[in-house]
Amino acid sequence: MFLDPRSVDVFIYKKPIDCRKAHAGLVQLVNCVLLKEIRGGAIFLFVSRDRKTAKALRFDGSGLAIYHKKMERGKVMQFSFEGQSIPVSADIFMSILSGAEIRLDLKI
């Protein structure tokens, strides 16, 4: 199952992305910018500049899967933290994808 974040690590990418990126472009960000291994099974969350679109990428053991969400109302919450990415809990991840209006201001 793709979206069971309780059993895997979840990382948020700090910078907004062009959500036209597909598997190859997102894997490039994970490997070259975040310096993480995509085959580790973690979920990587990317958000567009207008914060109305989010993509989550995961290698599930047999291939890459993308979960793509476009918000009809509201926006994905805004992020402010040091570094390129930040690990988050399953609750925060699911809140982000549900469009919860909360802010994530972390200095790590």
C-alpha positions in Angstrom: 0.0 0.0 0.0 1.4 3.4 -1.0 0.0 5.7 1.7 0.7 4.0 5.0 3.2 6.5 6.5 3.1 4.9 9.9 5.4 2.2 8.6 7.9 4.4 6.7 9.9 7.6 7.0 8.3 10.7 5.5 10.4 13.7 4.3 9.2 17.1 3.0 11.2 18.8 0.4 11.6 22.5 1.3 11.6 24.3 -2.0 8.5 24.5 -4.3 8.7 22.4 -7.4 7.3 22.4 -10.9 4.6 19.8 -10.5 5.0 18.8 -14.1 8.0 16.8 -12.9 7.4 13.1 -13.2 9.2 10.1 -11.7 12.6 10.8 -13.2 12.7 14.5 -12.2 11.5 13.8 -8.6 14.0 10.9 -8.2 16.8 13.3 -9.3 15.8 15.7 -6.5 15.8 12.9 -4.0 19.2 11.5 -5.0 21.1 14.6 -6.0 19.7 17.4 -3.8 18.4 15.6 -0.7 21.2 13.0 -0.9 18.8 10.2 0.0 18.3 6.8 -1.6 14.9 6.5 -3.2 15.0 2.7 -2.8 15.0 3.0 1.0 11.2 3.0 1.0 10.7 6.5 2.4 7.9 8.8 1.2 9.1 12.2 -0.2 6.6 15.0 -0.4 6.9 17.9 -2.9 4.7 20.9 -3.1 4.1 23.4 -6.0 4.9 27.1 -5.7 1.2 28.1 -5.4 0.7 25.3 -2.8 -2.4 23.9 -4.5 -0.6 20.8 -5.7 1.4 18.1 -3.8 3.2 15.0 -5.1 4.4 12.2 -2.9 7.0 9.8 -4.3 7.9 6.3 -3.0 9.7 3.2 -4.1 7.4 0.4 -2.9 9.8 -2.5 -3.7 8.6 -3.2 -7.2 8.7 0.3 -8.7 8.1 4.0 -8.2 4.7 5.3 -7.2 3.5 8.9 -7.3 0.5 10.2 -5.3 -0.6 13.5 -6.9 -3.1 15.8 -5.2 -4.5 19.0 -6.6 -6.5 21.0 -4.0 -9.9 22.2 -5.1 -10.1 24.5 -2.0 -7.5 25.8 0.3 -3.8 25.2 0.0 -1.1 22.9 1.3 0.4 24.3 4.4 3.5 26.5 4.2 6.8 25.2 5.4 9.7 27.1 7.0 12.7 25.1 8.2 16.4 24.9 7.7 18.0 22.5 5.4 16.7 20.9 2.2 14.2 18.5 3.8 12.7 17.6 7.1 11.3 14.3 8.5 7.7 14.5 9.7 5.3 12.2 11.5 2.5 10.3 9.8 -0.1 12.7 11.4 1.5 15.8 9.9 1.9 14.1 6.5 -1.8 13.1 6.4 -2.8 16.6 7.6 -0.8 18.1 4.7 -2.6 15.9 2.2 -6.0 16.6 3.7 -5.5 20.4 3.3 -5.3 21.2 7.0 -4.6 24.9 7.5 -1.6 24.6 9.8 1.9 26.0 9.6 5.1 24.1 10.0 7.7 26.4 11.3 10.6 24.3 12.4 14.2 25.3 13.0 16.2 22.1 12.9 
